[in-house]
C-alpha cells in the first residue's frame, strides 16, 4: 500500500503502548521497531533505518532482523559509492 508515514506512526504507537503497559514482550517490540526500520528504508532514510534496526536488535536478536539490517547497510554503501 506504500503508506510509509502511517506505518511509522502505527509502529511508534505500538512501541509507546508496549513500554507503558506492564506486559513487555521483547520479541514483539523488536518486530515493531524492525517494521519501522523497513518503512524508513523504503522512504530512503537509510541512517534512521539503521538506527531503528540497531534498536530492534537490542530487543530481539533474531536472524531476520540481522539480515534486514545487512540489506540496509549494503544499500547505504552503494548510495555512498554512487555519490562519490
PDB file of N, CA, C and O in Angstrom:
ATOM      1  N   UNK A   1       0.821  -1.189   0.000  1.00  0.00           N
ATOM      2  CA  UNK A   1       0.000   0.000   0.000  1.00  0.00           C
ATOM      3  C   UNK A   1       0.867   1.256   0.000  1.00  0.00           C
ATOM      4  O   UNK A   1       0.386   2.331  -0.359  1.00  0.00           O
ATOM      5  N   UNK A   2       2.112   1.144   0.389  1.00  0.00           N
ATOM      6  CA  UNK A   2       3.088   2.219   0.368  1.00  0.00           C
ATOM      7  C   UNK A   2       2.682   3.429   1.206  1.00  0.00           C
ATOM      8  O   UNK A   2       2.967   4.565   0.827  1.00  0.00           O
ATOM      9  N   UNK A   3       2.033   3.201   2.317  1.00  0.00           N
ATOM     10  CA  UNK A   3       1.692   4.272   3.258  1.00  0.00           C
ATOM     11  C   UNK A   3       2.721   4.243   4.391  1.00  0.00           C
ATOM     12  O   UNK A   3       2.415   3.859   5.520  1.00  0.00           O
ATOM     13  N   UNK A   4       3.938   4.654   4.064  1.00  0.00           N
ATOM     14  CA  UNK A   4       5.051   4.506   4.992  1.00  0.00           C
ATOM     15  C   UNK A   4       4.924   5.422   6.203  1.00  0.00           C
ATOM     16  O   UNK A   4       5.280   5.025   7.313  1.00  0.00           O
ATOM     17  N   UNK A   5       4.428   6.628   6.012  1.00  0.00           N
ATOM     18  CA  UNK A   5       4.261   7.540   7.149  1.00  0.00           C
ATOM     19  C   UNK A   5       3.263   6.975   8.153  1.00  0.00           C
ATOM     20  O   UNK A   5       3.471   7.058   9.364  1.00  0.00           O
ATOM     21  N   UNK A   6       2.192   6.408   7.643  1.00  0.00           N
ATOM     22  CA  UNK A   6       1.181   5.803   8.525  1.00  0.00           C
ATOM     23  C   UNK A   6       1.759   4.592   9.256  1.00  0.00           C
ATOM     24  O   UNK A   6       1.475   4.374  10.434  1.00  0.00           O
ATOM     25  N   UNK A   7       2.566   3.814   8.553  1.00  0.00           N
ATOM     26  CA  UNK A   7       3.204   2.651   9.156  1.00  0.00           C
ATOM     27  C   UNK A   7       4.141   3.069  10.282  1.00  0.00           C
ATOM     28  O   UNK A   7       4.144   2.452  11.348  1.00  0.00           O
ATOM     29  N   UNK A   8       4.926   4.103  10.056  1.00  0.00           N
ATOM     30  CA  UNK A   8       5.848   4.593  11.087  1.00  0.00           C
ATOM     31  C   UNK A   8       5.069   5.093  12.294  1.00  0.00           C
ATOM     32  O   UNK A   8       5.452   4.844  13.437  1.00  0.00           O
ATOM     33  N   UNK A   9       3.977   5.797  12.035  1.00  0.00           N
ATOM     34  CA  UNK A   9       3.133   6.297  13.127  1.00  0.00           C
ATOM     35  C   UNK A   9       2.550   5.144  13.945  1.00  0.00           C
ATOM     36  O   UNK A   9       2.546   5.193  15.175  1.00  0.00           O
ATOM     37  N   UNK A  10       2.058   4.108  13.261  1.00  0.00           N
ATOM     38  CA  UNK A  10       1.494   2.950  13.952  1.00  0.00           C
ATOM     39  C   UNK A  10       2.559   2.207  14.760  1.00  0.00           C
ATOM     40  O   UNK A  10       2.287   1.739  15.866  1.00  0.00           O
ATOM     41  N   UNK A  11       3.759   2.101  14.213  1.00  0.00           N
ATOM     42  CA  UNK A  11       4.847   1.444  14.937  1.00  0.00           C
ATOM     43  C   UNK A  11       5.229   2.244  16.181  1.00  0.00           C
ATOM     44  O   UNK A  11       5.479   1.666  17.239  1.00  0.00           O
ATOM     45  N   UNK A  12       5.276   3.570  16.055  1.00  0.00           N
ATOM     46  CA  UNK A  12       5.574   4.411  17.218  1.00  0.00           C
ATOM     47  C   UNK A  12       4.509   4.238  18.297  1.00  0.00           C
ATOM     48  O   UNK A  12       4.824   4.189  19.486  1.00  0.00           O
ATOM     49  N   UNK A  13       3.242   4.147  17.878  1.00  0.00           N
ATOM     50  CA  UNK A  13       2.155   3.929  18.834  1.00  0.00           C
ATOM     51  C   UNK A  13       2.299   2.578  19.527  1.00  0.00           C
ATOM     52  O   UNK A  13       2.089   2.473  20.735  1.00  0.00           O
ATOM     53  N   UNK A  14       2.655   1.548  18.770  1.00  0.00           N
ATOM     54  CA  UNK A  14       2.826   0.209  19.343  1.00  0.00           C
ATOM     55  C   UNK A  14       4.002   0.172  20.314  1.00  0.00           C
ATOM     56  O   UNK A  14       3.929  -0.470  21.362  1.00  0.00           O
ATOM     57  N   UNK A  15       5.077   0.858  19.965  1.00  0.00           N
ATOM     58  CA  UNK A  15       6.250   0.902  20.837  1.00  0.00           C
ATOM     59  C   UNK A  15       5.922   1.625  22.134  1.00  0.00           C
ATOM     60  O   UNK A  15       6.288   1.172  23.218  1.00  0.00           O
ATOM     61  N   UNK A  16       5.230   2.749  22.017  1.00  0.00           N
ATOM     62  CA  UNK A  16       4.855   3.511  23.216  1.00  0.00           C
ATOM     63  C   UNK A  16       3.893   2.710  24.090  1.00  0.00           C
ATOM     64  O   UNK A  16       4.031   2.697  25.313  1.00  0.00           O
ATOM     65  N   UNK A  17       2.927   2.046  23.476  1.00  0.00           N
ATOM     66  CA  UNK A  17       1.964   1.247  24.247  1.00  0.00           C
ATOM     67  C   UNK A  17       2.658   0.075  24.930  1.00  0.00           C
ATOM     68  O   UNK A  17       2.325  -0.271  26.064  1.00  0.00           O
ATOM     69  N   UNK A  18       3.612  -0.528  24.252  1.00  0.00           N
ATOM     70  CA  UNK A  18       4.338  -1.651  24.827  1.00  0.00           C
ATOM     71  C   UNK A  18       5.171  -1.254  26.026  1.00  0.00           C
ATOM     72  O   UNK A  18       5.316  -2.029  26.971  1.00  0.00           O
ATOM     73  N   UNK A  19       5.715  -0.060  25.993  1.00  0.00           N
ATOM     74  CA  UNK A  19       6.538   0.404  27.107  1.00  0.00           C
ATOM     75  C   UNK A  19       5.693   0.857  28.292  1.00  0.00           C
ATOM     76  O   UNK A  19       6.136   0.780  29.438  1.00  0.00           O
ATOM     77  N   UNK A  20       4.478   1.330  28.022  1.00  0.00           N
ATOM     78  CA  UNK A  20       3.616   1.816  29.095  1.00  0.00           C
ATOM     79  C   UNK A  20       2.965   0.686  29.882  1.00  0.00           C
ATOM     80  O   UNK A  20       2.759   0.799  31.090  1.00  0.00           O
ATOM     81  N   UNK A  21       2.644  -0.395  29.196  1.00  0.00           N
ATOM     82  CA  UNK A  21       1.961  -1.497  29.878  1.00  0.00           C
ATOM     83  C   UNK A  21       2.972  -2.334  30.658  1.00  0.00           C
ATOM     84  O   UNK A  21       4.176  -2.262  30.409  1.00  0.00           O
ATOM     85  N   UNK A  22       2.487  -3.103  31.571  1.00  0.00           N
ATOM     86  CA  UNK A  22       3.363  -3.945  32.371  1.00  0.00           C
ATOM     87  C   UNK A  22       3.810  -5.201  31.647  1.00  0.00           C
ATOM     88  O   UNK A  22       4.816  -5.803  32.023  1.00  0.00           O
ATOM     89  N   UNK A  23       3.086  -5.606  30.621  1.00  0.00           N
ATOM     90  CA  UNK A  23       3.406  -6.828  29.882  1.00  0.00           C
ATOM     91  C   UNK A  23       4.323  -6.489  28.710  1.00  0.00           C
ATOM     92  O   UNK A  23       3.860  -6.298  27.586  1.00  0.00           O
ATOM     93  N   UNK A  24       5.605  -6.418  28.977  1.00  0.00           N
ATOM     94  CA  UNK A  24       6.587  -6.052  27.959  1.00  0.00           C
ATOM     95  C   UNK A  24       7.083  -7.312  27.268  1.00  0.00           C
ATOM     96  O   UNK A  24       7.610  -8.211  27.922  1.00  0.00           O
ATOM     97  N   UNK A  25       6.919  -7.386  25.949  1.00  0.00           N
ATOM     98  CA  UNK A  25       7.345  -8.542  25.167  1.00  0.00           C
ATOM     99  C   UNK A  25       8.480  -8.116  24.243  1.00  0.00           C
ATOM    100  O   UNK A  25       8.269  -7.332  23.318  1.00  0.00           O
ATOM    101  N   UNK A  26       9.671  -8.626  24.489  1.00  0.00           N
ATOM    102  CA  UNK A  26      10.848  -8.226  23.726  1.00  0.00           C
ATOM    103  C   UNK A  26      10.740  -8.596  22.255  1.00  0.00           C
ATOM    104  O   UNK A  26      11.177  -7.833  21.393  1.00  0.00           O
ATOM    105  N   UNK A  27      10.169  -9.743  21.957  1.00  0.00           N
ATOM    106  CA  UNK A  27      10.069 -10.190  20.569  1.00  0.00           C
ATOM    107  C   UNK A  27       9.124  -9.289  19.780  1.00  0.00           C
ATOM    108  O   UNK A  27       9.452  -8.864  18.672  1.00  0.00           O
ATOM    109  N   UNK A  28       7.962  -8.998  20.341  1.00  0.00           N
ATOM    110  CA  UNK A  28       7.007  -8.129  19.646  1.00  0.00           C
ATOM    111  C   UNK A  28       7.543  -6.713  19.522  1.00  0.00           C
ATOM    112  O   UNK A  28       7.331  -6.052  18.506  1.00  0.00           O
ATOM    113  N   UNK A  29       8.234  -6.248  20.550  1.00  0.00           N
ATOM    114  CA  UNK A  29       8.820  -4.903  20.489  1.00  0.00           C
ATOM    115  C   UNK A  29       9.883  -4.844  19.389  1.00  0.00           C
ATOM    116  O   UNK A  29       9.948  -3.873  18.635  1.00  0.00           O
ATOM    117  N   UNK A  30      10.706  -5.878  19.302  1.00  0.00           N
ATOM    118  CA  UNK A  30      11.718  -5.935  18.249  1.00  0.00           C
ATOM    119  C   UNK A  30      11.101  -5.943  16.866  1.00  0.00           C
ATOM    120  O   UNK A  30      11.614  -5.300  15.950  1.00  0.00           O
ATOM    121  N   UNK A  31      10.000  -6.670  16.707  1.00  0.00           N
ATOM    122  CA  UNK A  31       9.319  -6.720  15.414  1.00  0.00           C
ATOM    123  C   UNK A  31       8.735  -5.359  15.040  1.00  0.00           C
ATOM    124  O   UNK A  31       8.809  -4.947  13.882  1.00  0.00           O
ATOM    125  N   UNK A  32       8.161  -4.670  16.006  1.00  0.00           N
ATOM    126  CA  UNK A  32       7.578  -3.351  15.729  1.00  0.00           C
ATOM    127  C   UNK A  32       8.661  -2.356  15.324  1.00  0.00           C
ATOM    128  O   UNK A  32       8.470  -1.569  14.397  1.00  0.00           O
ATOM    129  N   UNK A  33       9.787  -2.392  16.013  1.00  0.00           N
ATOM    130  CA  UNK A  33      10.881  -1.473  15.687  1.00  0.00           C
ATOM    131  C   UNK A  33      11.482  -1.831  14.328  1.00  0.00           C
ATOM    132  O   UNK A  33      11.828  -0.943  13.550  1.00  0.00           O
ATOM    133  N   UNK A  34      11.606  -3.122  14.042  1.00  0.00           N
ATOM    134  CA  UNK A  34      12.129  -3.552  12.740  1.00  0.00           C
ATOM    135  C   UNK A  34      11.192  -3.143  11.608  1.00  0.00           C
ATOM    136  O   UNK A  34      11.650  -2.752  10.535  1.00  0.00           O
ATOM    137  N   UNK A  35       9.886  -3.230  11.839  1.00  0.00           N
ATOM    138  CA  UNK A  35       8.926  -2.801  10.820  1.00  0.00           C
ATOM    139  C   UNK A  35       9.058  -1.304  10.559  1.00  0.00           C
ATOM    140  O   UNK A  35       8.942  -0.854   9.420  1.00  0.00           O
ATOM    141  N   UNK A  36       9.299  -0.543  11.612  1.00  0.00           N
ATOM    142  CA  UNK A  36       9.538   0.897  11.446  1.00  0.00           C
ATOM    143  C   UNK A  36      10.808   1.114  10.622  1.00  0.00           C
ATOM    144  O   UNK A  36      10.851   1.987   9.756  1.00  0.00           O
ATOM    145  N   UNK A  37      11.835   0.318  10.894  1.00  0.00           N
ATOM    146  CA  UNK A  37      13.080   0.410  10.126  1.00  0.00           C
ATOM    147  C   UNK A  37      12.871   0.115   8.654  1.00  0.00           C
ATOM    148  O   UNK A  37      13.467   0.763   7.793  1.00  0.00           O
ATOM    149  N   UNK A  38      12.020  -0.866   8.361  1.00  0.00           N
ATOM    150  CA  UNK A  38      11.725  -1.193   6.970  1.00  0.00           C
ATOM    151  C   UNK A  38      11.004  -0.045   6.271  1.00  0.00           C
ATOM    152  O   UNK A  38      11.311   0.276   5.123  1.00  0.00           O
ATOM    153  N   UNK A  39      10.053   0.567   6.954  1.00  0.00           N
ATOM    154  CA  UNK A  39       9.330   1.701   6.366  1.00  0.00           C
ATOM    155  C   UNK A  39      10.277   2.872   6.104  1.00  0.00           C
ATOM    156  O   UNK A  39      10.173   3.546   5.079  1.00  0.00           O
ATOM    157  N   UNK A  40      11.197   3.108   7.033  1.00  0.00           N
ATOM    158  CA  UNK A  40      12.179   4.173   6.835  1.00  0.00           C
ATOM    159  C   UNK A  40      13.093   3.856   5.656  1.00  0.00           C
ATOM    160  O   UNK A  40      13.454   4.749   4.891  1.00  0.00           O
ATOM    161  N   UNK A  41      13.463   2.596   5.510  1.00  0.00           N
ATOM    162  CA  UNK A  41      14.294   2.172   4.390  1.00  0.00           C
ATOM    163  C   UNK A  41      13.576   2.402   3.064  1.00  0.00           C
ATOM    164  O   UNK A  41      14.172   2.884   2.101  1.00  0.00           O
ATOM    165  N   UNK A  42      12.297   2.054   3.024  1.00  0.00           N
ATOM    166  CA  UNK A  42      11.518   2.239   1.798  1.00  0.00           C
ATOM    167  C   UNK A  42      11.372   3.718   1.438  1.00  0.00           C
ATOM    168  O   UNK A  42      11.200   4.063   0.269  1.00  0.00           O
ATOM    169  N   UNK A  43      11.442   4.595   2.454  1.00  0.00           N
ATOM    170  CA  UNK A  43      11.385   6.038   2.202  1.00  0.00           C
ATOM    171  C   UNK A  43      12.744   6.586   1.786  1.00  0.00           C
ATOM    172  O   UNK A  43      12.838   7.732   1.345  1.00  0.00           O
ATOM    173  N   UNK A  44      13.788   5.791   1.919  1.00  0.00           N
ATOM    174  CA  UNK A  44      15.123   6.243   1.554  1.00  0.00           C
ATOM    175  C   UNK A  44      15.880   6.887   2.704  1.00  0.00           C
ATOM    176  O   UNK A  44      16.929   7.493   2.489  1.00  0.00           O
ATOM    177  N   UNK A  45      15.370   6.766   3.909  1.00  0.00           N
ATOM    178  CA  UNK A  45      16.031   7.317   5.098  1.00  0.00           C
ATOM    179  C   UNK A  45      16.915   6.233   5.705  1.00  0.00           C
ATOM    180  O   UNK A  45      16.540   5.575   6.675  1.00  0.00           O
ATOM    181  N   UNK A  46      18.103   6.062   5.109  1.00  0.00           N
ATOM    182  CA  UNK A  46      18.951   4.933   5.450  1.00  0.00           C
ATOM    183  C   UNK A  46      19.544   5.042   6.848  1.00  0.00           C
ATOM    184  O   UNK A  46      19.593   4.049   7.574  1.00  0.00           O
ATOM    185  N   UNK A  47      19.995   6.228   7.236  1.00  0.00           N
ATOM    186  CA  UNK A  47      20.585   6.398   8.569  1.00  0.00           C
ATOM    187  C   UNK A  47      19.568   6.103   9.664  1.00  0.00           C
ATOM    188  O   UNK A  47      19.870   5.395  10.625  1.00  0.00           O
ATOM    189  N   UNK A  48      18.372   6.643   9.517  1.00  0.00           N
ATOM    190  CA  UNK A  48      17.323   6.411  10.508  1.00  0.00           C
ATOM    191  C   UNK A  48      16.913   4.939  10.530  1.00  0.00           C
ATOM    192  O   UNK A  48      16.602   4.390  11.588  1.00  0.00           O
ATOM    193  N   UNK A  49      16.914   4.310   9.367  1.00  0.00           N
ATOM    194  CA  UNK A  49      16.571   2.906   9.280  1.00  0.00           C
ATOM    195  C   UNK A  49      17.595   2.046  10.014  1.00  0.00           C
ATOM    196  O   UNK A  49      17.226   1.125  10.743  1.00  0.00           O
ATOM    197  N   UNK A  50      18.874   2.344   9.824  1.00  0.00           N
ATOM    198  CA  UNK A  50      19.914   1.601  10.529  1.00  0.00           C
ATOM    199  C   UNK A  50      19.789   1.772  12.038  1.00  0.00           C
ATOM    200  O   UNK A  50      19.980   0.818  12.792  1.00  0.00           O
ATOM    201  N   UNK A  51      19.472   2.973  12.472  1.00  0.00           N
ATOM    202  CA  UNK A  51      19.297   3.217  13.905  1.00  0.00           C
ATOM    203  C   UNK A  51      18.124   2.409  14.449  1.00  0.00           C
ATOM    204  O   UNK A  51      18.202   1.864  15.550  1.00  0.00           O
ATOM    205  N   UNK A  52      17.043   2.329  13.687  1.00  0.00           N
ATOM    206  CA  UNK A  52      15.880   1.553  14.117  1.00  0.00           C
ATOM    207  C   UNK A  52      16.221   0.068  14.181  1.00  0.00           C
ATOM    208  O   UNK A  52      15.819  -0.620  15.120  1.00  0.00           O
ATOM    209  N   UNK A  53      16.953  -0.429  13.196  1.00  0.00           N
ATOM    210  CA  UNK A  53      17.335  -1.839  13.217  1.00  0.00           C
ATOM    211  C   UNK A  53      18.275  -2.144  14.378  1.00  0.00           C
ATOM    212  O   UNK A  53      18.200  -3.222  14.967  1.00  0.00           O
ATOM    213  N   UNK A  54      19.158  -1.208  14.711  1.00  0.00           N
ATOM    214  CA  UNK A  54      20.027  -1.410  15.869  1.00  0.00           C
ATOM    215  C   UNK A  54      19.218  -1.529  17.153  1.00  0.00           C
ATOM    216  O   UNK A  54      19.503  -2.375  18.001  1.00  0.00           O
ATOM    217  N   UNK A  55      18.203  -0.675  17.291  1.00  0.00           N
ATOM    218  CA  UNK A  55      17.314  -0.772  18.458  1.00  0.00           C
ATOM    219  C   UNK A  55      16.552  -2.094  18.468  1.00  0.00           C
ATOM    220  O   UNK A  55      16.378  -2.710  19.519  1.00  0.00           O
ATOM    221  N   UNK A  56      16.106  -2.520  17.303  1.00  0.00           N
ATOM    222  CA  UNK A  56      15.362  -3.782  17.211  1.00  0.00           C
ATOM    223  C   UNK A  56      16.250  -4.956  17.609  1.00  0.00           C
ATOM    224  O   UNK A  56      15.786  -5.902  18.246  1.00  0.00           O
ATOM    225  N   UNK A  57      17.522  -4.894  17.235  1.00  0.00           N
ATOM    226  CA  UNK A  57      18.435  -5.972  17.611  1.00  0.00           C
ATOM    227  C   UNK A  57      18.676  -6.012  19.114  1.00  0.00           C
ATOM    228  O   UNK A  57      18.918  -7.081  19.673  1.00  0.00           O
ATOM    229  N   UNK A  58      18.613  -4.872  19.765  1.00  0.00           N
ATOM    230  CA  UNK A  58      18.746  -4.860  21.217  1.00  0.00           C
ATOM    231  C   UNK A  58      17.554  -5.541  21.881  1.00  0.00           C
ATOM    232  O   UNK A  58      17.700  -6.179  22.923  1.00  0.00           O
ATOM    233  N   UNK A  59      16.387  -5.405  21.283  1.00  0.00           N
ATOM    234  CA  UNK A  59      15.185  -6.019  21.834  1.00  0.00           C
ATOM    235  C   UNK A  59      15.092  -7.502  21.484  1.00  0.00           C
ATOM    236  O   UNK A  59      14.774  -8.327  22.340  1.00  0.00           O
ATOM    237  N   UNK A  60      15.369  -7.837  20.227  1.00  0.00           N
ATOM    238  CA  UNK A  60      15.215  -9.202  19.746  1.00  0.00           C
ATOM    239  C   UNK A  60      16.329  -9.481  18.745  1.00  0.00           C
ATOM    240  O   UNK A  60      16.284  -9.005  17.610  1.00  0.00           O
ATOM    241  N   UNK A  61      17.306 -10.236  19.156  1.00  0.00           N
ATOM    242  CA  UNK A  61      18.475 -10.515  18.325  1.00  0.00           C
ATOM    243  C   UNK A  61      18.173 -11.692  17.394  1.00  0.00           C
ATOM    244  O   UNK A  61      18.728 -12.780  17.552  1.00  0.00           O
ATOM    245  N   UNK A  62      17.289 -11.459  16.423  1.00  0.00           N
ATOM    246  CA  UNK A  62      16.887 -12.548  15.531  1.00  0.00           C
ATOM    247  C   UNK A  62      17.619 -12.454  14.188  1.00  0.00           C
ATOM    248  O   UNK A  62      18.129 -11.402  13.802  1.00  0.00           O
ATOM    249  N   UNK A  63      17.650 -13.572  13.510  1.00  0.00           N
ATOM    250  CA  UNK A  63      18.316 -13.673  12.218  1.00  0.00           C
ATOM    251  C   UNK A  63      17.666 -12.755  11.188  1.00  0.00           C
ATOM    252  O   UNK A  63      18.367 -12.112  10.406  1.00  0.00           O
ATOM    253  N   UNK A  64      16.344 -12.687  11.177  1.00  0.00           N
ATOM    254  CA  UNK A  64      15.624 -11.876  10.189  1.00  0.00           C
ATOM    255  C   UNK A  64      15.982 -10.400  10.310  1.00  0.00           C
ATOM    256  O   UNK A  64      16.171  -9.715   9.305  1.00  0.00           O
ATOM    257  N   UNK A  65      16.073  -9.922  11.529  1.00  0.00           N
ATOM    258  CA  UNK A  65      16.409  -8.515  11.744  1.00  0.00           C
ATOM    259  C   UNK A  65      17.851  -8.249  11.332  1.00  0.00           C
ATOM    260  O   UNK A  65      18.152  -7.203  10.756  1.00  0.00           O
ATOM    261  N   UNK A  66      18.738  -9.188  11.623  1.00  0.00           N
ATOM    262  CA  UNK A  66      20.144  -9.032  11.211  1.00  0.00           C
ATOM    263  C   UNK A  66      20.267  -8.954   9.700  1.00  0.00           C
ATOM    264  O   UNK A  66      21.000  -8.115   9.176  1.00  0.00           O
ATOM    265  N   UNK A  67      19.553  -9.823   8.997  1.00  0.00           N
ATOM    266  CA  UNK A  67      19.607  -9.830   7.540  1.00  0.00           C
ATOM    267  C   UNK A  67      19.020  -8.552   6.947  1.00  0.00           C
ATOM    268  O   UNK A  67      19.543  -8.025   5.965  1.00  0.00           O
ATOM    269  N   UNK A  68      17.941  -8.055   7.534  1.00  0.00           N
ATOM    270  CA  UNK A  68      17.340  -6.811   7.049  1.00  0.00           C
ATOM    271  C   UNK A  68      18.305  -5.650   7.251  1.00  0.00           C
ATOM    272  O   UNK A  68      18.415  -4.772   6.395  1.00  0.00           O
ATOM    273  N   UNK A  69      19.011  -5.646   8.395  1.00  0.00           N
ATOM    274  CA  UNK A  69      19.982  -4.583   8.661  1.00  0.00           C
ATOM    275  C   UNK A  69      21.134  -4.654   7.653  1.00  0.00           C
ATOM    276  O   UNK A  69      21.616  -3.619   7.192  1.00  0.00           O
ATOM    277  N   UNK A  70      21.570  -5.853   7.315  1.00  0.00           N
ATOM    278  CA  UNK A  70      22.643  -6.006   6.322  1.00  0.00           C
ATOM    279  C   UNK A  70      22.206  -5.449   4.966  1.00  0.00           C
ATOM    280  O   UNK A  70      23.002  -4.838   4.253  1.00  0.00           O
ATOM    281  N   UNK A  71      20.948  -5.662   4.620  1.00  0.00           N
ATOM    282  CA  UNK A  71      20.416  -5.165   3.349  1.00  0.00           C
ATOM    283  C   UNK A  71      20.458  -3.632   3.319  1.00  0.00           C
ATOM    284  O   UNK A  71      20.831  -3.037   2.308  1.00  0.00           O
ATOM    285  N   UNK A  72      20.076  -2.999   4.430  1.00  0.00           N
ATOM    286  CA  UNK A  72      20.099  -1.538   4.507  1.00  0.00           C
ATOM    287  C   UNK A  72      21.540  -1.037   4.467  1.00  0.00           C
ATOM    288  O   UNK A  72      21.840  -0.046   3.801  1.00  0.00           O
ATOM    289  N   UNK A  73      22.425  -1.719   5.178  1.00  0.00           N
ATOM    290  CA  UNK A  73      23.835  -1.328   5.191  1.00  0.00           C
ATOM    291  C   UNK A  73      24.432  -1.402   3.787  1.00  0.00           C
ATOM    292  O   UNK A  73      25.197  -0.522   3.392  1.00  0.00           O
ATOM    293  N   UNK A  74      24.088  -2.443   3.033  1.00  0.00           N
ATOM    294  CA  UNK A  74      24.581  -2.589   1.658  1.00  0.00           C
ATOM    295  C   UNK A  74      24.042  -1.474   0.774  1.00  0.00           C
ATOM    296  O   UNK A  74      24.776  -0.918  -0.044  1.00  0.00           O
ATOM    297  N   UNK A  75      22.764  -1.144   0.932  1.00  0.00           N
ATOM    298  CA  UNK A  75      22.173  -0.059   0.141  1.00  0.00           C
ATOM    299  C   UNK A  75      22.835   1.268   0.469  1.00  0.00           C
ATOM    300  O   UNK A  75      23.050   2.096  -0.417  1.00  0.00           O
ATOM    301  N   UNK A  76      23.157   1.471   1.740  1.00  0.00           N
ATOM    302  CA  UNK A  76      23.825   2.706   2.150  1.00  0.00           C
ATOM    303  C   UNK A  76      25.213   2.793   1.530  1.00  0.00           C
ATOM    304  O   UNK A  76      25.608   3.856   1.052  1.00  0.00           O
ATOM    305  N   UNK A  77      25.954   1.698   1.531  1.00  0.00           N
ATOM    306  CA  UNK A  77      27.283   1.690   0.925  1.00  0.00           C
ATOM    307  C   UNK A  77      27.208   1.953  -0.572  1.00  0.00           C
ATOM    308  O   UNK A  77      28.046   2.670  -1.120  1.00  0.00           O
ATOM    309  N   UNK A  78      26.211   1.379  -1.236  1.00  0.00           N
ATOM    310  CA  UNK A  78      26.039   1.612  -2.668  1.00  0.00           C
ATOM    311  C   UNK A  78      25.693   3.064  -2.950  1.00  0.00           C
ATOM    312  O   UNK A  78      26.183   3.641  -3.921  1.00  0.00           O
ATOM    313  N   UNK A  79      24.857   3.660  -2.111  1.00  0.00           N
ATOM    314  CA  UNK A  79      24.493   5.066  -2.296  1.00  0.00           C
ATOM    315  C   UNK A  79      25.695   5.967  -2.077  1.00  0.00           C
ATOM    316  O   UNK A  79      25.873   6.950  -2.796  1.00  0.00           O
ATOM    317  N   UNK A  80      26.518   5.641  -1.093  1.00  0.00           N
ATOM    318  CA  UNK A  80      27.732   6.433  -0.854  1.00  0.00           C
ATOM    319  C   UNK A  80      28.713   6.299  -1.992  1.00  0.00           C
ATOM    320  O   UNK A  80      29.380   7.269  -2.352  1.00  0.00           O
ATOM    321  N   UNK A  81      28.815   5.099  -2.571  1.00  0.00           N
ATOM    322  CA  UNK A  81      29.717   4.891  -3.706  1.00  0.00           C
ATOM    323  C   UNK A  81      29.248   5.678  -4.930  1.00  0.00           C
ATOM    324  O   UNK A  81      30.066   6.236  -5.661  1.00  0.00           O
ATOM    325  N   UNK A  82      27.944   5.722  -5.153  1.00  0.00           N
ATOM    326  CA  UNK A  82      27.414   6.492  -6.271  1.00  0.00           C
ATOM    327  C   UNK A  82      27.594   7.992  -6.059  1.00  0.00           C
ATOM    328  O   UNK A  82      27.829   8.741  -7.007  1.00  0.00           O
ATOM    329  N   UNK A  83      27.482   8.416  -4.806  1.00  0.00           N
ATOM    330  CA  UNK A  83      27.640   9.841  -4.508  1.00  0.00           C
ATOM    331  C   UNK A  83      29.094  10.283  -4.679  1.00  0.00           C
ATOM    332  O   UNK A  83      29.370  11.452  -4.950  1.00  0.00           O
ATOM    333  N   UNK A  84      29.998   9.355  -4.521  1.00  0.00           N
ATOM    334  CA  UNK A  84      31.424   9.682  -4.648  1.00  0.00           C
ATOM    335  C   UNK A  84      31.745   9.914  -6.096  1.00  0.00           C
ATOM    336  O   UNK A  84      32.893  10.204  -6.435  1.00  0.00           O
TER     337      UNK A  84
END
